[in-house]
């Protein structure tokens, strides 16, 4: 609630970045009660962030600064986190950020694509790993297994993000 209705200028770029970094840390806290409280904060911060990067609500310069901070926070902390919840949240947020930012993600596309591709295997259904180690018993060829993997990856938010990146590259 503390951020509700605030502008990027009121928050400031340093605070905006720190808030996201602390949010990631809270989502990774040792105490479950802290982690649970971090989720509503992350959702509220996400709504605020998407509003801030929208040039209809924020000046172009501030919107661009906020976008750079946001993308860098998710690329450098969220998507590379060892905590699955943070990584999952970050994948969803990167999709929303890319959808909102549109062509303004251009300078970030190489890094976004690299990290999203690395994340794909992390989110691959565990059943595919089981099938991969038992292809002989299940009478499944490597080609069929790869088709299953491609099919599964097409349903993920990472695929949507990659498609947006391709559109603006």
Buried (B, 14 or more C-beta within 10 A) or exposed (E): EEBEEBEBEEBEBEEBBEBBEEBBEBBBEEEEEEBEBBBEBBEBBBEBBBBBBBBEEBEEEBBBBBBBBBBBBBBEBBBBBEBEBBBBBBBBBBBBBBEBBEEBBEEBBEBBBEBBEEBBEEBBEEEBEEBBEEEEEEEBEEEEBEEBBEEBBEEBBBBBBBEBBEEEE
